[in-house]
Amino acid sequence: MSLPESAELFLARQVERLRRIPKKKRIVFPEGEDPRVRAAAARLAEERLVEPILLNRQLGEASEIAKFASLYAERRRAKGITQIEAIEIARQPLYRAALMVSAGEADGAVGGAVNTTAETVRAALQCIGPRDGVRTVSGIFFMCVQDRAFGHDGVLAFADCALVVDPSADEVAEIAAAAAHSTRTLIGAGPKVALLSFSTKGSARHPCAEKMAEAVRILRERVPDLDADGELQADAALVPAIGASKAQGSSVAGRANTLIFPDLASANIAYKLVERLGAAAAFGPFLQGLAKPMNDLSRGCSAEDVYSVAIITALQSEEG
């Protein structure tokens, strides 16, 4: 099945942005022996988009292992990690890739073609960690739909579809702020952030809906200039006529390009339904809130998936 036009345009814009960066970004691939990764890396190098670094299961030089082991031991000192344990960790390509990013020897990492999401995220959190001031690392998908009237030219951000199972109101607000940043820097649009529920503006009374209303209040306190609203039902967030009916006066209702879900279950279900029933293209998940970028692939990914994730990862390293 061919990609929606919105997806082709979205990816073309990312490639063009990457070409404008004077110095090529170094992206490390811990699963460098996988044929999909090798094919994507070859294409990225041939098109001069990034400088790929392929790792394999061979141990590497003893001095290099020792260097990364020391870095890992320092980062995990509070957990009581011994030097011997740190050496064993540094020998693993997934952790070595994350430590290379942490040390500045690579600008970003892309893993998960062979390793599980849990393993990839764990390496990112332990070796890179969150950005200063960030308490909640989350995931975001860019959904490219057939009807370009939705979102920004058919592209919407969905968060968090990957990591935080049952976020508190405070965590929802932090996820929303991170997603707004991603919308601005990667979609290239002014974020219009809708915090979703089964209720619009108090039409139903339930702790789940009230959590999203509280998250909006927290978000507005922290980022007062952000165009955000909620709680909104999905149709009120996306369809102008319904938004005008259910949330009169809202600058987000009917115009949303960034959708924030109340929990992982609803977010994950929503993106898969949109992808499969709506013939949309899903780019992601990309991790938000890390000090430096490291992203996860599906183990069922294609070489094209690896290619596109590497492009977004390189742009994340540029935006900070």
C-alpha positions, 0 to 999 in steps of 0.5 A: 500500500502506498503512503498517503500524500501527507506522509510523502510530503512530511518525510520530504520536508524532513529530508530537506531540513536535514540537508540544510544542516551544514555538518552531517549528524552521526547516528549510531545503530547498535544492531549493525549486523541486521540487513534492514539496518545495513540497507538503511545505513547505506542509503543514508550515507549514499544520500549524504543525510547522516553519518551512520555508525554501525555496531556489532556484537564483537566486543571492540577494543579493551580501552573503548570498553573500559571508557564506556564502562567508567561512564556507565558506572559513574551514571549508575553510581547511586544504584551500586553498580560495580566496575565488573557489572559496568564492563559487562553492560558496556560490551552490549551494543545497545548500551554502547550506542547509548553511551556513545550518544551520552559521551558526545561521540554520536548525535543520536541512536536508533535501536529496536530492530532486534532488541525489545522496546523495553530494552531500548528504552531502558538503555536510553534512560540509564545511559542518556537520561532525561533533559534537565527539568524533565521528569517524564520521558514520553513517546510521540507518533506523527500520524499522516492521514489521507485527508489533509484538512486534518491537523497540519496538512494531514499530519498530527502528533499523538502522545503518549502512545508508547511509554507512560501507562497511566499518567497523572494530571501533572504527567499529562501536562508534561507530555503535552508540553513536550508534544507541543515542542515536537509539533513545532520543531518536527511538523513545522506548525504552531501547536494546537494541543487538545487534551482528549477525553470522553467528555467536552468541557465538563459534559460528563463528570468522572475522575478520568475526565477531570484529570484532563481538565486539571492537566490543562490548568497545569499546562497553562500555568507552566506554558501560558502562551501555548494554544491548548484546551481540554478536556475535549472529545476527539470529534470536538478537537478535530471537526470545526463544526462539532468543535464550534458546537461543543466548545464555543470560543475555543481556539483549539477545538476543530483545529487541533494538530496535537492530540494528548490522550489520557492513558497509554491504552487509549493512545495506543488503540487510537493510533493503531485504529487510525493507521489500519482503518484510516490507511494512515502512515504512522511515524514513531514512536519517538522518545521525548524528553531525553537529554539527547535523542535515542529512538526505538524501532519495531522488531517488524520494521522495514529498511524504510522505517529505519531510514525515516527514524534515523532522519527524525533522530538526526533532526531531534539532535539539532533542535535539542 
